[in-house]
Amino acid sequence: MKIIVAPGAFKHSLTARAAAEAIASGLTKSELGAELIILPIADGGNGTLDAFLADGGERQSVPVVDPLDRPIIAPVGFLSDGLTAVVEMALASGLELLRPEELNPLIATTYGTGLLLKAALDTGAKRIIVGMGGSATVDAGAGALQALGVHLLDANGQLIPFGGGGLSALASINTTNLDPRWHDVELIIASDVTNPAVGPDGAAAVFGPQKGARPEQIPLLDAGISHFCEVIKTQIGVDIAHREGTGAAGALSAGLLAFLGGRIASGVDLLLDFNGFNSHLATADLVITGEGQMDSQTISGKGPIGVARRAREHGVPTIALVGSLNTTDQLLHEAGMQAVLPIMTRPMPLADALRDASTLLESAALRLAYVLQITKRN
């Protein structure tokens, strides 16, 4: 039996690599005797950099700032081809960098992500993959653009404030200091979000609450992004407000596309192509994936479903091990999952579940392997 172990990260507890190792440990302890192929996954959100570097490449530590403009160190990844850099925006501008009481998309900035992009450019990268997801920001990439030399000015010729709350002050744009080397770089925005930048399905309305936006702040944030996009359309000649996928990472993708060009691509498909997932499927009997919570967002195209759909195309079943399940088994089955198995063994506080996630996941994999042994004998 050949099993591909391809989980995503279990948010706030396990990286995709750690999750894969826990599953592999449980399978091995069962003495199932299967060949295991370890392929940690990500869909552009948390864990994207780790997943791309799972089998090689290197990291470079870069001084950046967090969403509240405080100095931190974050990595840029460089693949072994010598041409491609990977930037995970959440490592500089992500939710997990802030305490719950610090969340405030009116002032949170993507400036740190811009510094990561600049570091990637300065190393001579010709292709830059930017992983979206897990952001604490709704600034349409304004902060990142400011870090790259774009002057976003108010009516008095002063730089607009950081955060989504500053977008409404934008009056003019000066790109004189934007590095011309961007013309020679292929920018790939890795995301499985199809939402536009503005509107009822836009960045503020759909994703603002998880970044700390209160109900009364959502219209302000949406209006700010809308104004930002309108000024870009008028002065730069690029219409991005309603383009599919521009709502990713608080509309960071909108700002990057407008000024740096590039394209949006499915994050999980990029990674699966990169790690040769299809070639492993050709001889696989089973795929085991997983994530912290499987819900409606998973079904819309997150990493585990991307894995399951590819596996189904090759006639290989997929089983998911998950921290919690918040959608119906039927919908997941229709989306490509053969089965979804929660790893919890008893009711417990969330803090305990996060702390013990590795042990719970390993034990769930062990139980699954015992069931597979029955199938194998038959």
C-alpha positions, 0 to 999 in steps of 0.5 A: 500500500502506498499512502500520500500524507498531504495535510495542511496546517492546523491553525494555532497548533501545527504546521503542515509539516508537523501535521504530516509527521504526526500522521506518518507516526501514527501510521507507522506505529500501526505496523501497516507496512505502507509506503508513505509519501510526505507532501505537506500542503498549503493554499497560499495562507499560513504555512505556504512558505514551509510547504514550498521549502519542504524538500529544499531551498533556503530562507533569508531573514529580513527586518520588517514590521508587523501589522502595527508597524513594530519591528520584527524579523520575517523570512523570505524563501528561495527555491532551488531553481535560483529564480523563484522567491516565496513570500508569505504575507502572513509572516509579516502582516498576519493575524497570528502576529497580534493579540486578539485585543490588538486587531484593528484593520483601520490601522493595520498595515501591509508595509512589512509584506512590502519589505519582504517583496523588496528583499526578494527583488533585491536578491535578483528573483525573476519569479515571486510567489506571494502567499495570501491568507491569514492577514490582519489587514484590510488596506488593499496593499497600500502599506506594501506599495508604500514600502516599495516606493509608491507615494500615496498622497492626500490632498495636502501632498502628505502620505496617507496614514497606514491601514484601511482607515487611511485609504479614503484620504488618497488624492494622488499617486506618485510612482516615480520611486517604484523600482523599474525591475518589477517589469522583469519579474513574474509575480504570482499571487497564490490564493484560493479566494475568488472574492472581489475587492469591494462590495457585499462579497468583497474584502471588508464585508466577508473577511473584515470581521475575522480581522477585528472589524466591528459591524459599523467599521465594515462600510468604512473599510469597503468605502476606503477600498472602493475609493482607493480602486477608483483613484487607481482607475483614474490615475493609473488606468487599471480597473481592479475593484470587481476583478475576481480574486482581488479581495484576497488578504484584505485586497492586498492582491488588488494593490499588487496587481494594479502596480506590479502586474502579475496574475492570481493562481490557485495556491494549492494547485501551484504547490501540488504542481511544484511538489509533483503530486500527480506523479505520486498519485499514479501509483498511490492507493490512498491520500490522507489530508487534514486541517484544523477546522473543515467548514464551508470555506474548505469546500469553496476550494481550500487546500484539502479539497484541492488535494481531494479533487486531484486525487479523485481525478486519478481514482484515488480516495482521500480521507481527511483527519480534522480538528473539528468538522463544521459542515456536512459529510455529504457536501464534503463527499460530493467535493471529493472526500471519501471520509472526514474523521475528527481527531477529538476523543472527548470534549475538551477546552480549545486550549487543551486541544491546541496543545495536544493536537500532535498527539490527537492527530497521531492517535487518529492516524493509528486508529485509521491504520487499524481500519486499513489493515482490515481492508488490506486483509480483505 
